[in-house]
Amino acid sequence: MNPALVDVLRGSHLESLHAGALAIVDADGHSVCALGDVGHPIFPRSACKVLQALPLVASGAAERFGFNDAELSIACASHNGEPEHAATSLGMLRKLGLDERALECGTQWPSREPVLRGMIERRETASALHNNCSGKHAGFVCLGCQLAIAEGRDPAEFVHGYIAPEHPVMREVSAALAAATSTDLTRAPRGTDGCSIPTFGIALKNLALSFARVGTGQGLSEGHARAARRLRQAVAREPFYVAGSGRFDTLVMQALGERVFCKVGAEGVYCAALPERGWGVAIKIDDGAVRGVEVVMAAIIEALLSLDEAQAALIGSYARPVLQNWRGTEVGSLRPTPALLQALSGFRPA
């Protein structure tokens, strides 16, 4: 049974807990810190998007079609569906001579409430461009166009059905995921993600290893190491596109730049690369609560990295968030459990 990692307080009294597991691993695969069952396979969901984007850059597709930092950042994103996000995803497709009809991620309304309200008031309709995975899928379509050109085939025809496990695009993406995590995906649990591509069960320790590799390049092929570095740079330069207004990933990387690459996934998953320490982080909250996993991720950043006053205030607000009711009255808080703090207490900030 996994330990409690986050306390939820009502007033000063414990009301509930978020249990889970976390792994911090170096690029050689050595465990730096482990709590809970880090060998149990979990679905990383959107937390592994940077791994899925490695072939986009390593293949030369991103360079061929002139993708800029914002476009590479959104290829790694779970974005809010804000106008800038939709426009950037569409811009990627137009560079390929295609439009949103090429996307197979499905239609999703924007997750940011003011944007959603505005669209409804203007009687606008959502499209696949508003899907939080539209940038990732535009990257898949770009990779498909590159593969089609190499084979002398029509790109628009070739990319059709790219979400299928047996399609050449998904084979490339799955191979990159398998290599980065040192996981045999043919033996791993498999499901279908929210955006319709395959998702695989991978152990937390292997996910942490893959992010240590993303942060250092060590253990990746030369092409994937270059791709990881380019993607991290792009996200650090354009962090808005990896998530959006008011989001943890965007705010943390705006504040810390290339010192942290972090990415949330559905159902309480978080992964991060901490390049200056050479470590990767993977977290899974058992009940799937995003609020719980953000507390854990913030506590790890707080413990492992030296922060200036502004950075410490931001990270601290996520490590110990205040809970308010609908009148704005403070009614409680979240905080890392003593067990989590004890596990992190032996580290000096880098």
VEXGU-227756 format. One record per residue (C-alpha): residue number from 1; z, y, x. Coordinates in steps of 0.2 Angstrom, whole numbers. Layout:
# VEXGU-227756
- NUM,Z,Y,X $
...
# end
This chain:
# VEXGU-227756
- 1,0,0,0 $
- 2,-5,17,7 $
- 3,9,30,10 $
- 4,11,46,1 $
- 5,3,60,10 $
- 6,5,75,-2 $
- 7,20,80,-12 $
- 8,17,89,-29 $
- 9,32,100,-33 $
- 10,36,107,-50 $
- 11,48,121,-46 $
- 12,57,114,-31 $
- 13,57,96,-39 $
- 14,45,82,-34 $
- 15,34,79,-49 $
- 16,21,67,-42 $
- 17,12,61,-26 $
- 18,-5,59,-18 $
- 19,-5,43,-8 $
- 20,-19,39,4 $
- 21,-25,34,22 $
- 22,-31,44,36 $
- 23,-39,40,53 $
- 24,-41,51,69 $
- 25,-52,42,82 $
- 26,-60,47,98 $
- 27,-78,44,103 $
- 28,-74,28,112 $
- 29,-67,21,96 $
- 30,-49,23,101 $
- 31,-36,27,88 $
- 32,-28,43,90 $
- 33,-18,43,73 $
- 34,-18,31,59 $
- 35,-9,31,42 $
- 36,-12,18,29 $
- 37,-26,5,28 $
- 38,-40,13,39 $
- 39,-49,-4,40 $
- 40,-53,-5,21 $
- 41,-70,0,16 $
- 42,-72,16,6 $
- 43,-87,25,-1 $
- 44,-89,41,9 $
- 45,-100,49,-4 $
- 46,-105,66,1 $
- 47,-93,67,16 $
- 48,-107,58,26 $
- 49,-121,70,23 $
- 50,-123,76,41 $
- 51,-125,58,46 $
- 52,-139,56,32 $
- 53,-147,72,39 $
- 54,-149,66,57 $
- 55,-166,58,54 $
- 56,-172,75,47 $
- 57,-170,83,64 $
- 58,-172,69,76 $
- 59,-189,64,68 $
- 60,-196,82,72 $
- 61,-198,85,53 $
- 62,-186,100,52 $
- 63,-195,108,67 $
- 64,-213,104,61 $
- 65,-209,113,44 $
- 66,-199,127,52 $
- 67,-182,124,44 $
- 68,-170,138,48 $
- 69,-151,138,50 $
- 70,-148,140,31 $
- 71,-160,126,27 $
- 72,-152,114,39 $
- 73,-135,119,33 $
- 74,-140,115,15 $
- 75,-147,99,20 $
- 76,-129,94,24 $
- 77,-122,102,8 $
- 78,-113,99,-8 $
- 79,-116,116,-14 $
- 80,-110,126,-29 $
- 81,-128,128,-37 $
- 82,-127,147,-34 $
- 83,-144,157,-34 $
- 84,-145,157,-15 $
- 85,-143,138,-15 $
- 86,-156,135,-27 $
- 87,-168,147,-19 $
- 88,-165,139,-2 $
- 89,-168,122,-8 $
- 90,-184,128,-17 $
- 91,-190,137,-1 $
- 92,-188,120,9 $
- 93,-199,112,-3 $
- 94,-212,125,-3 $
- 95,-214,124,15 $
- 96,-220,106,11 $
- 97,-232,112,-2 $
- 98,-221,104,-15 $
- 99,-208,111,-29 $
- 100,-193,105,-37 $
- 101,-202,91,-46 $
- 102,-202,81,-30 $
- 103,-183,80,-31 $
- 104,-175,64,-38 $
- 105,-157,69,-37 $
- 106,-156,74,-56 $
- 107,-152,90,-65 $
- 108,-135,97,-63 $
- 109,-127,113,-70 $
- 110,-120,125,-56 $
- 111,-101,121,-53 $
- 112,-96,139,-50 $
- 113,-91,145,-67 $
- 114,-97,163,-66 $
- 115,-115,157,-61 $
- 116,-114,144,-75 $
- 117,-109,157,-88 $
- 118,-122,169,-82 $
- 119,-136,156,-84 $
- 120,-130,152,-101 $
- 121,-129,170,-106 $
- 122,-147,173,-100 $
- 123,-152,156,-109 $
- 124,-158,149,-92 $
- 125,-160,131,-90 $
- 126,-153,121,-75 $
- 127,-164,110,-64 $
- 128,-163,98,-49 $
- 129,-162,114,-38 $
- 130,-144,117,-45 $
- 131,-139,99,-41 $
- 132,-126,100,-27 $
- 133,-136,88,-17 $
- 134,-153,97,-19 $
- 135,-153,103,-1 $
- 136,-150,85,5 $
- 137,-164,79,-6 $
- 138,-176,92,0 $
- 139,-172,86,18 $
- 140,-176,68,12 $
- 141,-192,74,5 $
- 142,-196,83,21 $
- 143,-192,67,31 $
- 144,-204,58,19 $
- 145,-218,70,23 $
- 146,-216,68,41 $
- 147,-217,49,39 $
- 148,-232,50,28 $
- 149,-241,62,40 $
- 150,-238,49,54 $
- 151,-245,35,44 $
- 152,-260,46,38 $
- 153,-255,45,20 $
- 154,-253,58,6 $
- 155,-236,66,8 $
- 156,-234,69,-11 $
- 157,-238,51,-15 $
- 158,-228,44,-1 $
- 159,-211,53,-5 $
- 160,-211,47,-23 $
- 161,-197,35,-26 $
- 162,-188,40,-9 $
- 163,-171,36,-17 $
- 164,-174,18,-18 $
- 165,-165,7,-4 $
- 166,-181,-1,2 $
- 167,-191,16,3 $
- 168,-195,21,21 $
- 169,-185,37,19 $
- 170,-169,28,14 $
- 171,-172,15,27 $
- 172,-172,28,40 $
- 173,-156,37,33 $
- 174,-147,20,31 $
- 175,-151,16,49 $
- 176,-144,32,55 $
- 177,-128,29,45 $
- 178,-126,12,52 $
- 179,-128,17,70 $
- 180,-117,32,69 $
- 181,-103,22,61 $
- 182,-106,6,70 $
- 183,-106,-3,53 $
- 184,-117,-17,48 $
- 185,-123,-10,31 $
- 186,-131,-26,26 $
- 187,-114,-34,24 $
- 188,-105,-18,17 $
- 189,-101,-15,-1 $
- 190,-115,-5,-9 $
- 191,-116,6,-24 $
- 192,-127,20,-31 $
- 193,-121,38,-27 $
- 194,-120,52,-40 $
- 195,-137,59,-33 $
- 196,-145,41,-35 $
- 197,-146,36,-17 $
- 198,-137,21,-10 $
- 199,-119,23,-5 $
- 200,-110,10,6 $
- 201,-92,5,9 $
- 202,-87,10,26 $
- 203,-70,8,35 $
- 204,-61,25,37 $
- 205,-59,21,56 $
- 206,-78,19,57 $
- 207,-81,35,48 $
- 208,-69,44,59 $
- 209,-78,37,74 $
- 210,-95,43,68 $
- 211,-88,61,66 $
- 212,-81,60,84 $
- 213,-99,55,89 $
- 214,-106,70,79 $
- 215,-94,82,88 $
- 216,-97,75,105 $
- 217,-114,67,105 $
- 218,-106,52,114 $
- 219,-111,35,107 $
- 220,-127,42,98 $
- 221,-145,40,103 $
- 222,-152,55,112 $
- 223,-162,60,97 $
- 224,-147,59,85 $
- 225,-135,68,98 $
- 226,-147,82,98 $
- 227,-149,82,80 $
- 228,-130,82,77 $
- 229,-128,97,89 $
- 230,-142,106,80 $
- 231,-134,103,63 $
- 232,-117,108,68 $
- 233,-124,124,75 $
- 234,-133,128,59 $
- 235,-118,125,48 $
- 236,-107,136,59 $
- 237,-120,150,58 $
- 238,-123,148,39 $
- 239,-107,140,32 $
- 240,-110,148,15 $
- 241,-125,135,12 $
- 242,-114,119,15 $
- 243,-103,123,0 $
- 244,-102,141,-7 $
- 245,-91,154,-13 $
- 246,-72,150,-13 $
- 247,-75,133,-6 $
- 248,-64,125,8 $
- 249,-78,119,19 $
- 250,-87,136,19 $
- 251,-71,146,21 $
- 252,-64,135,36 $
- 253,-81,135,45 $
- 254,-83,154,42 $
- 255,-66,156,51 $
- 256,-67,143,64 $
- 257,-86,141,68 $
- 258,-91,126,78 $
- 259,-73,122,82 $
- 260,-73,112,65 $
- 261,-86,103,56 $
- 262,-79,97,39 $
- 263,-86,90,24 $
- 264,-79,85,7 $
- 265,-84,69,-3 $
- 266,-81,64,-21 $
- 267,-66,54,-25 $
- 268,-54,62,-12 $
- 269,-64,59,4 $
- 270,-64,71,18 $
- 271,-72,69,36 $
- 272,-72,81,50 $
- 273,-77,83,68 $
- 274,-66,92,80 $
- 275,-77,95,95 $
- 276,-65,103,107 $
- 277,-53,88,105 $
- 278,-67,75,105 $
- 279,-60,68,89 $
- 280,-66,63,72 $
- 281,-56,63,56 $
- 282,-58,53,40 $
- 283,-46,54,25 $
- 284,-46,45,8 $
- 285,-34,50,-6 $
- 286,-31,35,-17 $
- 287,-32,44,-34 $
- 288,-47,54,-29 $
- 289,-39,71,-30 $
- 290,-48,84,-20 $
- 291,-33,95,-20 $
- 292,-23,81,-11 $
- 293,-36,78,2 $
- 294,-38,97,6 $
- 295,-20,98,9 $
- 296,-21,83,22 $
- 297,-36,91,30 $
- 298,-28,108,32 $
- 299,-12,100,39 $
- 300,-23,91,52 $
- 301,-32,106,57 $
- 302,-15,116,58 $
- 303,-8,103,69 $
- 304,-22,100,81 $
- 305,-30,117,84 $
- 306,-24,133,90 $
- 307,-26,146,77 $
- 308,-25,165,77 $
- 309,-15,174,63 $
- 310,-29,176,51 $
- 311,-35,158,54 $
- 312,-17,151,52 $
- 313,-15,161,35 $
- 314,-31,153,28 $
- 315,-27,135,34 $
- 316,-9,137,28 $
- 317,-14,142,11 $
- 318,-23,126,9 $
- 319,-10,115,18 $
- 320,4,122,6 $
- 321,-5,129,-9 $
- 322,5,137,-23 $
- 323,2,131,-41 $
- 324,1,144,-55 $
- 325,0,142,-74 $
- 326,-13,151,-85 $
- 327,-2,167,-85 $
- 328,-2,167,-67 $
- 329,16,162,-65 $
- 330,20,152,-50 $
- 331,26,135,-56 $
- 332,25,124,-41 $
- 333,16,119,-25 $
- 334,9,106,-14 $
- 335,14,101,3 $
- 336,11,88,16 $
- 337,24,74,15 $
- 338,37,71,29 $
- 339,28,55,34 $
- 340,11,65,37 $
- 341,20,79,46 $
- 342,29,66,57 $
- 343,13,57,61 $
- 344,5,74,67 $
- 345,20,81,76 $
- 346,17,73,93 $
- 347,1,83,95 $
- 348,-1,100,104 $
- 349,-14,112,97 $
- 350,-30,113,107 $
# end
